[in-house]
């Protein structure tokens, strides 16, 4: 295993739970990072401060890239030397899920 995760739609927080409205909150990937995994996290810059504070608390095994959309995702993965054999891919964005997945699989 490479113990490397690609996290699109990072939503940085450790607790993953279902709220009283039945919606999932939190991020499943954070538990992997707490277990020592490395990864790259894609998030929108609107949440930059909270995102950076969260990932800095985990050490230097995580990278964060902001405002990447489907046309740029493969270039962003390559520019950050993301291993081709990453073990975990999470795509949790409000739209473009299929576009992201298609470009990553083709890349």
C-alpha distances in whole Angstrom, upper triangle without the diagonal:
4,5,8,11,14,17,20,23,22,24,23,24,23,25,24,27,29,33,36,36,33,31,28,27,25,21,18,16,18,16,13,14,16,14,13,10,12,13,16,19,22,25,29,31,33,31,30,31,30,26,27,28,25,22,24,24,20,20,19,16,17,19,22,23,27,29,26,28,26,28,26,23,21,23,22,18,20,22,19,17,14,11,12,8,8,7,10,14,17,20,23,26,30,30,28,25,26,26,23,21,23,23,19,19,22,21
4,5,9,12,15,18,21,20,23,22,23,22,24,24,27,29,32,36,36,33,31,27,27,24,20,18,15,16,16,12,13,15,13,11,9,9,10,13,16,19,22,26,28,30,28,27,29,27,24,24,25,23,20,21,22,18,18,16,13,14,16,18,20,24,26,24,25,24,26,24,20,19,20,19,15,16,18,15,13,11,8,9,7,6,6,9,12,16,19,22,24,28,28,27,24,25,25,22,20,22,21,18,18,20,19
4,7,10,13,16,19,17,20,18,19,18,20,20,23,26,29,33,33,30,28,24,23,20,17,14,11,13,12,8,9,12,10,8,5,6,8,12,14,18,21,24,26,28,26,25,26,24,21,21,22,20,17,19,19,15,15,14,11,12,14,17,19,22,25,23,25,24,26,24,20,20,21,19,16,18,19,16,14,12,10,12,9,7,6,8,11,14,17,20,23,26,27,26,23,24,25,21,20,23,22,18,19,22,20
4,7,10,13,16,14,17,16,18,17,20,20,23,26,28,32,32,30,27,23,22,19,15,14,10,12,12,9,9,12,11,9,6,5,5,8,11,14,17,21,23,25,23,22,24,22,19,19,20,18,15,17,18,14,15,13,9,9,11,14,15,19,21,19,21,20,22,20,17,16,18,16,12,14,16,13,11,8,8,10,8,5,6,7,9,12,15,17,20,23,24,23,20,21,22,18,17,20,19,15,17,19,17
4,6,10,12,11,14,14,15,15,18,17,20,22,25,29,29,26,23,20,19,16,12,11,7,10,11,8,9,12,12,11,7,6,4,7,8,11,14,18,20,22,20,20,22,20,16,17,19,16,14,16,17,14,15,14,11,9,11,12,14,16,18,17,18,18,20,18,15,15,17,14,11,14,16,13,13,9,9,11,10,6,6,5,6,8,11,13,16,20,20,19,17,18,19,15,14,18,17,13,15,18,16
4,6,10,9,13,13,16,16,18,17,21,23,25,29,28,26,22,19,18,16,12,12,9,11,13,11,11,15,15,14,11,9,6,5,6,8,11,15,17,20,18,18,20,19,15,16,19,16,14,17,18,16,17,15,12,10,10,10,11,13,15,13,14,14,16,15,11,12,14,11,9,12,14,11,12,8,10,11,11,7,8,6,5,6,8,11,13,17,17,16,14,15,15,12,11,15,14,11,13,16,14
4,6,6,9,10,13,14,16,15,18,19,22,25,24,23,19,16,15,12,9,9,7,9,12,11,11,14,15,15,12,11,7,6,5,6,9,12,15,17,15,15,18,16,13,14,17,14,12,16,17,15,17,16,13,10,10,9,10,12,13,12,13,14,17,15,12,13,15,13,11,15,16,13,15,12,13,14,14,11,11,8,6,5,6,8,10,14,15,14,12,15,15,12,12,15,15,12,15,18,16
4,6,9,11,14,16,17,16,19,20,21,25,24,22,18,16,15,13,11,12,10,12,15,15,15,18,19,19,16,14,11,8,6,5,7,10,13,15,14,14,17,16,13,15,18,16,14,18,19,18,19,18,16,13,12,10,10,10,11,9,10,11,14,13,10,12,14,12,11,15,16,14,16,13,15,16,16,13,14,11,8,6,5,6,7,11,11,11,9,12,12,9,10,14,13,11,14,17,16
4,6,9,12,14,15,14,16,17,19,22,21,19,16,14,12,11,9,11,10,12,15,15,15,18,20,20,17,16,13,11,7,6,5,8,11,12,11,12,15,14,11,14,16,14,14,17,19,18,20,19,18,14,13,11,10,10,10,10,11,12,16,15,12,15,17,14,14,18,19,17,19,17,19,19,20,17,17,14,11,8,6,5,5,9,10,11,10,14,14,11,13,16,16,15,18,20,19
4,6,9,11,13,12,15,17,18,22,21,20,16,14,11,9,7,9,8,9,12,13,12,15,17,17,15,14,11,9,6,6,6,9,11,12,10,11,13,11,8,11,13,11,10,14,15,14,16,16,15,11,11,9,10,10,12,12,14,15,18,17,14,17,18,15,15,19,19,16,18,16,18,20,20,16,16,13,11,9,9,8,9,12,14,15,13,17,17,14,15,19,18,17,20,22,21
4,6,9,11,10,13,15,15,19,18,18,14,11,9,6,6,10,10,9,13,14,13,15,18,18,17,16,14,13,9,9,7,10,12,12,9,11,12,9,8,11,12,10,11,14,15,15,17,18,17,14,14,11,13,12,13,15,16,18,21,20,18,21,22,19,19,22,22,20,22,20,22,23,23,20,19,16,14,11,11,9,10,12,15,16,15,19,20,17,18,22,22,20,23,26,24
4,7,9,10,13,16,16,20,20,20,16,13,10,7,6,9,9,7,11,12,11,12,15,16,15,14,13,12,9,10,9,12,13,13,10,10,11,8,6,9,9,6,8,11,11,11,14,15,15,12,12,11,13,13,15,17,19,21,24,22,19,22,23,19,19,23,22,19,22,19,22,24,23,19,19,16,15,13,14,12,13,16,19,20,19,22,23,20,21,24,24,22,25,27,26
4,6,8,11,14,14,18,19,18,15,12,9,5,6,9,9,7,9,12,11,11,14,16,15,16,15,15,12,14,13,15,16,16,12,14,13,10,9,12,11,7,9,12,11,11,15,17,16,14,15,14,17,17,19,20,22,24,27,25,23,25,26,23,22,26,26,23,25,22,24,26,25,21,20,17,17,15,16,14,16,18,21,22,21,24,25,22,23,27,27,25,27,30,29
4,6,10,13,15,18,20,18,16,13,10,6,6,8,8,5,6,10,9,8,12,14,14,15,15,16,14,16,16,18,20,20,16,17,17,13,12,14,13,9,11,14,12,11,15,17,16,14,17,16,19,20,22,23,25,26,29,28,25,27,28,25,24,27,27,24,25,23,24,26,25,21,19,17,17,15,17,16,18,20,23,25,23,26,27,24,24,28,28,26,28,31,30
4,6,10,11,15,17,15,13,10,8,5,7,8,10,8,8,12,13,11,14,17,17,18,18,19,17,19,18,20,22,21,18,19,19,15,15,17,16,13,14,17,15,15,18,21,20,18,20,19,22,22,24,25,26,28,31,30,27,29,31,27,26,30,30,27,28,26,27,28,27,23,21,18,19,16,18,16,18,20,23,25,23,26,28,25,25,29,30,27,29,33,32
4,7,10,13,14,12,11,7,6,4,6,6,9,9,9,12,14,13,15,18,17,19,18,19,17,18,18,20,22,21,18,20,21,17,16,19,18,15,16,20,18,17,21,23,21,19,21,20,22,22,24,24,25,26,29,28,26,28,30,27,26,29,30,27,28,25,26,27,26,22,20,17,17,14,15,13,16,18,21,23,20,23,25,23,23,27,28,26,27,30,30
4,6,10,11,9,8,6,5,7,9,9,13,13,12,16,17,17,19,21,21,23,22,22,20,21,20,22,24,23,20,23,23,19,19,22,21,18,20,23,21,21,24,26,25,23,24,23,25,25,26,27,27,28,32,31,28,31,33,30,29,32,33,30,32,29,29,30,29,25,23,20,19,16,17,15,18,18,22,24,22,25,27,25,25,28,30,28,29,33,33
4,7,8,6,5,4,6,9,11,12,16,16,16,19,21,20,22,25,24,26,24,25,22,22,21,23,25,24,22,24,25,21,21,24,24,21,23,26,24,24,28,29,28,26,27,25,27,26,27,27,27,28,32,32,29,32,34,31,30,34,35,33,34,31,32,32,31,27,25,22,21,18,18,15,17,18,21,23,21,24,27,25,25,29,30,29,30,33,34
4,5,5,5,6,7,10,13,15,18,18,19,22,23,22,25,27,27,28,27,27,24,24,22,23,25,23,21,24,24,21,21,25,24,21,24,27,25,25,29,31,30,27,28,26,28,27,27,28,28,29,33,33,31,33,36,33,32,36,37,34,36,33,34,35,34,30,28,25,24,20,20,17,18,18,21,24,23,26,28,27,27,31,32,31,32,36,36
4,5,7,9,10,14,17,18,22,22,22,25,27,26,28,31,31,32,30,30,27,27,25,26,28,26,24,27,27,24,25,28,27,25,27,30,29,29,33,35,33,31,32,30,31,30,30,31,31,32,36,36,34,37,39,36,36,40,40,38,40,37,38,38,37,34,32,28,27,24,23,20,21,20,24,27,25,28,31,30,30,33,35,34,35,39,39
4,6,9,11,14,17,19,22,23,23,26,28,27,30,32,31,32,30,30,27,26,24,25,27,25,23,27,27,24,25,28,28,26,28,31,30,30,34,35,34,31,32,30,30,29,29,30,29,30,34,34,32,35,37,35,35,39,39,37,39,36,37,37,37,33,31,28,26,23,22,18,19,18,21,24,23,26,28,28,28,31,33,32,34,37,37
4,7,9,13,15,16,20,21,21,24,26,26,27,30,29,30,28,28,25,25,24,24,27,25,24,27,28,25,24,28,28,25,27,30,29,29,32,34,32,30,31,29,30,29,28,29,28,29,32,33,31,33,36,34,33,37,38,36,37,34,35,35,34,30,28,25,24,20,20,17,18,17,20,23,21,24,27,26,26,29,31,30,31,34,35
4,6,10,12,14,17,18,19,21,23,23,25,28,26,27,25,25,22,21,20,21,23,22,20,23,24,21,21,25,25,22,24,27,26,26,30,31,29,26,27,25,26,25,24,25,24,25,29,29,27,30,32,30,29,33,34,32,34,31,32,32,31,28,26,22,21,17,16,13,14,14,17,20,18,21,23,23,23,26,28,27,28,31,32
4,7,9,10,13,14,15,18,19,20,21,24,23,24,22,22,19,19,18,19,22,21,19,22,23,19,19,22,22,19,21,24,23,23,26,28,26,23,24,22,23,23,23,23,23,24,28,28,25,28,30,27,27,31,31,29,31,27,29,29,28,24,22,19,18,14,14,11,13,13,17,19,17,20,22,21,21,25,26,25,26,29,30
4,7,9,12,12,14,16,17,18,20,22,21,22,20,20,17,17,16,17,19,18,16,18,19,16,15,19,19,16,18,21,20,20,23,25,23,21,22,20,21,21,21,22,22,24,27,27,24,27,29,26,26,29,30,28,29,26,28,29,28,24,22,19,18,14,14,11,13,14,17,20,18,21,23,21,22,25,26,25,27,30,30
4,7,9,9,10,13,14,14,17,18,18,18,17,17,14,15,14,16,18,17,14,16,17,13,13,16,16,13,14,17,16,16,20,21,20,17,18,17,19,19,20,21,21,23,26,25,23,25,27,24,23,27,27,25,26,24,25,26,25,21,20,17,16,13,13,11,13,15,18,20,18,21,23,21,21,25,25,24,26,29,28
4,5,6,8,10,11,12,14,16,14,15,13,14,11,12,12,15,17,18,15,16,17,14,12,15,15,12,13,16,16,14,18,19,17,14,16,15,17,17,18,19,20,21,24,23,20,22,24,21,20,24,24,22,23,20,21,22,21,18,16,13,12,9,11,9,12,14,17,18,16,20,21,18,19,22,23,21,23,26,25
4,6,6,8,10,11,12,14,13,14,13,14,12,14,15,18,21,21,18,19,20,17,15,18,18,14,14,18,17,15,18,19,17,15,17,16,18,19,21,20,21,22,25,24,21,23,25,22,20,24,25,22,23,19,20,21,19,16,14,11,11,9,11,10,14,17,19,20,17,20,21,19,18,22,23,20,22,25,24
4,5,5,7,9,10,11,9,10,9,10,9,12,13,17,19,20,17,18,19,16,14,16,16,13,12,15,15,12,15,16,13,11,13,13,16,17,19,19,20,20,24,22,19,20,22,19,17,21,21,18,19,16,17,18,17,13,11,8,9,8,11,11,14,17,19,20,17,20,21,18,17,21,21,18,20,23,22
4,5,5,6,9,10,9,10,10,11,10,13,14,17,19,20,16,17,17,14,12,14,14,10,9,13,12,9,13,14,12,10,13,13,16,18,20,20,22,23,26,24,21,22,24,21,19,22,23,19,20,18,19,21,19,15,14,12,13,11,14,14,16,19,22,22,20,23,24,21,21,24,24,21,23,27,25
4,5,5,6,9,9,11,12,14,14,17,18,21,23,23,20,20,21,18,16,17,17,13,12,15,13,11,14,16,13,13,16,17,19,21,24,23,25,26,29,27,24,25,27,24,22,25,25,22,22,19,20,22,20,16,14,12,14,13,16,16,19,22,24,25,22,25,26,23,22,26,26,23,25,28,27
4,5,5,7,6,8,9,12,13,16,18,21,23,24,21,21,22,19,16,17,18,14,13,15,14,11,13,14,11,11,14,16,18,21,23,22,24,24,27,25,22,23,24,22,19,22,23,19,19,16,16,18,16,13,11,9,12,12,15,16,19,23,24,24,22,24,25,22,21,24,24,21,22,26,24
4,5,5,5,6,8,10,11,15,16,20,21,23,19,19,19,17,14,14,15,11,9,12,11,7,10,11,8,8,11,13,16,19,22,21,24,24,27,25,21,22,23,20,18,21,21,18,18,15,16,19,17,14,13,11,13,13,16,17,20,23,25,25,23,25,26,22,22,25,25,22,24,27,25
4,5,7,10,11,14,14,18,19,22,23,24,21,20,20,17,15,16,15,12,10,12,10,7,10,12,10,11,14,16,19,22,25,25,27,28,30,28,25,26,27,24,22,25,25,21,21,19,20,22,20,17,16,15,17,16,19,20,22,25,28,28,26,28,29,26,25,29,29,25,27,30,29
4,6,9,12,15,16,20,21,25,26,28,24,24,24,21,19,19,18,15,14,15,14,10,12,14,11,12,16,18,21,24,27,26,28,29,32,29,26,26,28,25,22,25,25,22,21,19,19,21,19,16,14,14,16,17,20,21,24,27,29,29,27,29,30,26,26,29,29,25,27,30,28
4,7,10,13,15,19,21,24,25,27,24,23,23,21,18,18,18,15,13,14,13,9,10,11,8,10,14,16,20,23,26,25,27,28,30,28,24,25,26,23,20,22,23,19,18,16,16,19,17,14,13,14,16,17,21,22,25,28,30,29,27,29,30,26,25,28,28,24,26,29,27
4,7,10,12,16,18,22,23,26,23,22,22,20,17,17,18,15,12,14,14,10,11,11,7,8,12,14,17,20,23,22,24,25,27,24,21,21,22,20,17,19,20,16,15,13,13,15,14,11,10,10,13,14,17,19,22,25,27,26,24,26,26,22,22,25,24,20,22,25,23
4,7,10,14,16,20,21,24,21,19,20,19,16,15,17,14,11,13,13,10,10,8,5,5,8,11,14,17,20,19,22,22,24,21,18,18,19,16,14,16,16,12,12,10,10,14,13,10,10,10,12,14,17,18,21,24,25,24,22,24,24,21,20,23,22,19,20,23,21
4,7,10,13,17,18,21,18,17,19,17,14,14,16,14,10,13,14,11,11,10,7,5,6,9,11,14,17,16,18,18,20,18,15,15,16,13,11,13,14,10,11,8,10,12,12,9,10,9,10,11,13,15,17,21,22,21,19,21,21,17,17,20,19,15,18,20,18
4,7,10,13,15,18,16,15,17,16,12,12,15,13,10,13,15,13,13,11,9,6,5,6,7,11,13,12,15,15,17,14,11,12,13,10,8,11,11,8,10,8,10,13,13,10,12,11,10,11,12,14,15,19,19,18,17,19,18,15,15,18,17,14,17,19,16
4,6,10,12,14,12,12,14,13,9,10,13,11,9,12,14,13,14,13,11,7,6,5,6,8,11,10,13,14,17,14,11,13,14,11,10,14,13,11,13,11,14,16,16,13,14,12,10,10,10,11,12,16,17,16,15,18,17,14,15,18,17,14,18,20,18
4,7,9,12,11,11,14,13,10,11,15,13,12,15,17,16,17,16,14,11,9,6,5,6,7,7,9,11,14,11,9,12,13,10,10,14,13,12,14,12,16,17,18,15,16,14,11,10,9,10,10,13,14,13,13,16,15,12,14,17,15,13,17,19,17
4,6,8,8,8,11,11,8,10,13,12,12,15,17,17,18,17,17,13,11,7,7,5,6,8,10,13,15,13,12,15,16,12,14,17,16,15,18,16,19,21,22,19,20,17,14,12,11,10,9,12,13,14,14,17,16,13,16,19,17,16,20,22,20
4,5,6,7,11,11,9,12,14,14,14,17,19,19,21,20,20,16,14,10,8,5,5,8,10,13,15,14,13,17,17,14,16,19,18,17,20,19,23,24,25,22,23,20,18,15,13,12,10,12,13,14,15,18,17,15,18,20,19,19,22,23,22
4,5,5,8,10,9,10,13,14,14,16,18,19,20,20,20,16,14,10,9,5,6,10,12,16,17,15,15,19,18,15,18,20,18,18,21,21,24,26,27,24,26,23,21,19,17,16,14,15,17,17,19,22,20,18,21,24,22,21,25,26,24
4,6,8,9,9,11,14,15,16,17,19,21,22,22,23,19,17,13,12,9,9,13,14,18,20,18,18,22,22,19,21,24,22,21,25,24,27,29,30,27,28,25,23,20,18,16,14,15,17,18,20,23,22,20,23,26,24,24,28,29,27
4,6,6,6,9,10,11,12,14,16,17,19,19,20,16,15,11,12,9,11,14,16,19,21,20,19,22,22,19,21,24,22,21,24,23,26,28,29,25,26,23,21,18,17,15,14,15,17,19,20,23,23,20,23,26,25,24,27,29,27
4,6,5,6,8,10,11,12,14,16,17,17,18,14,13,9,10,8,10,13,16,20,21,19,18,21,21,17,19,22,20,18,22,21,24,27,28,24,26,23,21,19,18,17,16,18,20,21,21,25,24,21,24,26,25,24,27,29,27
4,5,5,6,9,10,11,13,15,16,17,18,15,14,11,13,11,14,17,20,23,25,23,22,25,24,21,22,25,23,21,24,23,27,29,30,27,28,25,24,22,21,20,19,21,23,24,25,28,27,25,27,30,28,27,31,32,30
4,6,5,6,9,10,11,13,15,16,17,15,14,12,14,13,15,18,20,23,26,23,22,25,25,21,22,25,24,21,24,23,26,28,29,25,26,23,22,20,20,18,18,19,22,23,23,27,27,24,26,29,28,27,30,32,30
4,6,5,6,9,10,11,13,14,14,11,11,8,10,10,13,15,18,20,23,20,19,22,22,18,19,22,20,18,21,19,22,25,25,22,22,20,19,17,17,15,15,18,20,21,21,24,24,21,23,26,25,23,26,28,26
4,5,5,6,9,10,11,11,13,10,9,8,10,11,14,16,19,22,24,21,20,22,22,18,19,21,19,17,20,19,22,25,25,22,23,21,20,19,19,19,19,21,23,24,24,27,26,23,25,28,26,24,28,30,27
4,6,5,6,9,11,12,14,12,12,11,14,14,17,20,23,26,28,25,23,26,25,21,22,25,23,20,23,22,25,27,28,24,25,23,22,21,22,20,21,23,26,27,26,30,29,26,28,31,29,28,31,33,31
4,6,5,7,10,12,12,10,11,11,14,14,18,19,22,25,27,24,22,25,25,21,21,24,23,19,22,20,23,26,25,22,22,20,20,18,19,18,19,21,24,25,24,28,27,24,26,29,28,26,29,31,29
4,5,5,7,8,9,7,8,8,12,13,17,18,21,23,25,22,20,22,22,18,18,21,19,16,18,17,19,22,22,19,19,18,18,17,18,18,19,22,24,24,23,26,26,23,24,27,26,23,26,29,26
4,5,5,7,9,8,9,10,13,15,19,20,23,26,28,24,23,24,24,20,20,22,20,17,19,19,21,24,25,21,22,21,21,20,22,21,22,25,27,28,27,30,29,26,27,30,29,26,29,31,29
4,6,9,11,10,12,13,17,18,22,23,26,28,30,27,25,27,27,23,23,25,24,20,22,21,23,26,26,22,23,21,22,21,23,22,24,26,29,29,28,31,31,28,29,32,31,28,31,33,31
4,7,7,8,10,12,16,18,22,22,25,27,29,26,24,25,25,22,21,23,22,18,20,18,20,23,22,19,19,18,19,19,21,21,23,26,28,28,27,30,30,26,27,30,29,26,28,31,29
4,6,7,10,12,16,19,22,23,26,28,29,26,24,25,25,21,20,22,20,17,18,17,19,23,22,19,20,19,21,21,23,23,25,28,30,30,28,31,31,27,28,31,29,26,29,31,29
4,6,8,11,14,17,21,21,24,26,27,24,22,22,22,18,17,19,17,14,15,15,16,20,20,17,19,19,20,20,22,23,25,28,29,29,28,30,29,26,26,29,27,24,27,29,26
4,7,10,14,17,20,20,23,24,26,22,20,20,20,17,15,17,16,12,13,12,13,17,16,14,15,15,16,17,20,21,23,26,28,27,25,27,27,23,24,26,25,22,24,26,23
4,7,10,13,17,16,19,21,23,19,17,18,18,14,13,15,14,11,12,11,13,16,16,13,15,14,14,15,17,18,19,23,24,23,22,24,24,20,21,24,22,19,22,24,22
4,7,10,14,13,17,18,20,16,14,15,15,11,11,13,12,8,11,10,13,16,17,14,16,15,15,15,16,17,18,21,22,22,21,23,22,18,20,22,20,18,21,23,20
4,7,10,11,14,16,18,15,13,15,14,11,11,14,12,10,13,12,15,18,19,16,18,16,15,14,15,15,15,19,20,19,19,21,20,17,19,21,19,17,21,22,20
4,7,7,11,13,14,11,10,12,12,8,9,12,11,9,13,12,16,18,19,17,19,17,15,15,14,15,14,17,18,17,17,20,18,15,17,19,17,16,19,20,18
4,6,9,12,14,11,11,14,13,10,12,15,13,12,16,15,19,21,22,20,22,19,17,16,15,15,13,15,16,16,16,19,17,15,18,20,18,17,21,22,19
4,6,10,11,9,10,13,13,10,13,16,15,15,18,17,21,22,24,21,23,21,18,16,14,14,12,13,14,13,15,17,15,13,16,18,16,16,20,21,19
4,7,8,6,6,10,10,8,10,13,12,13,16,15,18,19,21,19,21,19,16,15,13,13,11,13,13,11,13,15,12,10,13,15,12,13,16,17,15
4,6,6,6,10,11,10,12,14,15,15,18,17,20,19,22,20,22,19,16,15,12,13,10,12,10,8,10,12,9,8,11,12,10,12,15,15,14
4,5,5,8,10,10,11,14,15,16,18,16,19,18,20,18,20,18,15,14,11,13,11,13,10,7,9,9,6,5,8,9,7,9,12,12,11
4,6,8,8,10,12,13,14,16,18,17,19,18,21,20,23,21,18,18,15,17,15,16,14,10,12,12,8,8,11,10,8,10,13,12,11
4,6,5,6,9,10,10,12,14,14,17,17,20,18,21,20,17,17,15,17,15,17,15,12,14,14,11,9,12,12,9,10,14,13,11
4,5,5,6,9,10,11,12,11,14,13,16,15,17,16,13,13,12,14,13,16,14,11,12,13,10,7,10,10,7,7,11,11,9
4,5,5,6,8,10,11,10,12,11,14,14,17,16,13,15,14,17,16,19,17,14,14,14,11,9,10,10,7,6,9,9,6
4,5,5,6,9,10,10,13,13,16,16,19,19,16,18,17,19,19,21,20,17,17,17,14,12,14,14,10,10,13,12,9
4,5,5,6,9,9,12,13,16,15,18,17,15,16,15,17,17,20,19,16,16,17,15,12,14,15,12,11,14,14,11
4,6,5,6,5,8,9,12,11,14,14,12,14,14,17,17,20,19,17,16,17,15,12,13,14,11,9,12,13,9
4,5,5,6,9,9,13,13,16,17,15,17,18,20,21,24,23,20,19,20,18,15,15,16,13,11,13,13,9
4,6,8,11,13,16,15,19,19,17,19,19,22,21,24,24,21,21,22,19,17,18,19,15,14,17,16,13
4,6,9,12,14,13,16,16,15,17,18,20,20,24,23,21,21,22,20,17,18,19,16,14,17,18,14
4,6,9,11,11,15,16,15,18,19,22,22,26,25,23,22,23,21,18,18,19,17,14,16,17,13
4,6,9,8,11,12,12,14,16,19,20,23,23,21,19,20,19,15,15,17,15,12,14,15,12
4,5,6,9,11,12,15,17,20,22,26,25,23,21,21,20,17,16,18,16,12,13,15,12
4,6,9,11,11,15,16,20,22,25,24,21,19,19,19,16,14,15,14,10,10,12,10
4,6,9,10,14,17,20,22,26,25,23,20,20,20,17,15,17,16,12,12,14,13
4,6,7,11,14,17,19,23,23,21,18,19,19,16,14,16,15,12,12,15,13
4,7,10,14,17,19,23,23,22,18,19,20,17,15,17,17,14,14,17,16
4,7,10,13,16,19,20,19,15,17,18,15,13,16,16,13,13,17,16
4,7,10,13,16,16,15,12,13,14,11,9,13,13,10,11,15,14
4,6,9,13,14,13,10,12,14,11,10,13,14,12,13,17,16
4,6,10,10,9,6,9,10,8,8,12,12,11,13,16,16
4,7,8,9,7,11,12,10,11,14,15,14,16,19,19
4,5,7,6,10,11,9,11,14,15,15,17,19,19
4,7,8,11,12,12,14,16,17,17,20,22,22
4,6,8,9,9,12,13,14,15,17,19,20
4,6,5,6,9,10,11,12,14,15,16
4,5,5,6,9,10,11,12,14,15
4,5,5,6,9,10,10,12,14
4,6,5,6,9,10,11,12
4,6,5,6,9,10,10
4,6,5,6,9,10
4,6,5,6,8
4,5,5,6
4,5,5
4,6
4
